[in-house]
């Protein structure tokens, strides 16, 4: 493994120290390092600077330093390429990141000894206004009313079949991975991350019978805005835009998945108990 890319959330307090040590450790292993432009500028390492395209063409592995948000950004950078991602958690809550920054040195040894496995996660492909803009998400696309207090009307179709017109604060279309993100806080179900499905979750629906819906992963979901004014859309909480009355957004499964590095077998149910702070007996039965 000679070509490794690094992206980092530089706003996190410990990241500058951790990334400098990581670079030193990789250089000792004679690795070619590709550092995303913002980190390269911050660390004054122009010799390592790389944009997303250069990373996609050259990297064999990507290390993400931050939290789930940084890993979501990483998944879009390597989209369509078989470049596995190691997520390093610099905070506390994280469903996607694999290890704590405190265990990074040990993780590197395991990586170079090839003591890891790959977990595939589906991504979503989002077309805005008849595919004039094609975007990708690991978690979700969220349609919301923004700063306005009004209810928005979103006419929704699945595979060309009319579903309903949601009168609500908004709508979330989520992957199974994204079921523990914004969808969860809006009353959506928790879905095992390897399941092939897409979630449709209304946000505070005006009609109480409107409930979250789980559809097959090969479904195509189209949403048309009926409300005067604008509706905000957000991809993975990071890419934003606006829809006007009559505009449409279409969501389907992307033709590629993202590869996450797993250094040990994870128990998803144990992860839920830990991250969501569920109570229960500590004695296994």
GISUL-V466086 format. One record per run of one state. SS is the DSSP state (h for helix, s for strand, l for the rest). FROM is the first residue (numbers start at 1). TO is the last residue. Records with the same first field share a line. If there is no record, write none. Layout:
BEGIN
SS->FROM-TO  FROM-TO
END
This chain:
BEGIN
l->1-2  9-14  29-31  44-45  51-51  59-60  67-67  78-83  90-98  113-116  129-132  138-139  145-151  159-160  169-169  176-176  181-181  186-196  204-212  217-220  226-229  236-238  245-247  263-267  276-285
s->3-8  32-36  49-50  61-66  84-89  99-100  117-128  133-137  140-144  152-158  161-168  170-175  197-203  213-216  221-225  230-235  239-244  248-262
h->15-28  37-43  46-48  52-58  68-77  101-112  177-180  182-185  268-275
END
